[in-house]
Amino acid sequence: MSKKRLYEIAKEVGVESKVVVAKAQELGLSVKSHSSSVEEADANRITSSLKGGAVKAESKTASKVAPAPKEE
């Protein structure tokens, strides 16, 4: 299997490297920095976890946006 660096995952997903490092550690992977590498399967777990979180965050902020004022 091929390996992937955490900073590459961050670039693909569009988040900062420290977010990916934190998510990898949260998932139980022993990584130390953005230059740590993980197996492709673990990279997919991190990516799907981050994308799922991003969708949830977007839906929460979208519901909090006030409607535009009506012009007369």
N, C-alpha and C positions, 0 to 999 in steps of 0.2 A: 504494500500500500504506500501511497505517497503521503508526504507530510506537508502541512501548511503552516505558515507563520501567522501569529495572531494579528500583526499589523496588516497582513493581506486580507484577513477576514474583516477587519475594521473598515478597510477601504471599500470592500465589496458591499457591506451593509450600510455604510455611510455614517458610522459613529466613530467616536474617539477610541484610540487603542486601549485606554485605561478602562473603558466600559467593557470591552471584550475580555480583558484580563480578569476583571471582576466577575463577569458572567462565567468564564471558564472555571474559576476557583469555586464559584457557587455550585457549579455542576460536578464538583469533586475532582477536577483535573489539577495536577500539580504543575502549575506554571508560575513563573516569577515575573516575567516582563513581556512587553509587546513583541520581542524577538523570539520568544519561546515558540516551539513548533508542536503541533498536535497531529494525530492521525486524521485522515480524511473523514472517517465516521464521526470523530469528535468535533471536527470543524463543522460538519453538517448539523450536529446537535446544537452547537453554539449559535450558528446562523439562524436556525429555525426558532430557537429560543428568543433571540434578539428581535427577529422579525415579528414574532407573536407579541412580544412586549411593545413593539413600536406601534402595531395596529391598535392595541388596547389603549395606549397613551393618546394616539390620534383621535380615537373615538370619544375619549373623555374630554379632550380639549374642544372638540367640535361641538359637543353639547353645551359647553359653557359660553360659547360665543353669542353675544347679544345680536338680535336682528338689527339690520340697518334701519335707520329712521326713515319714515315715509316722507316723501317730498310732496308738497301740495302745489 
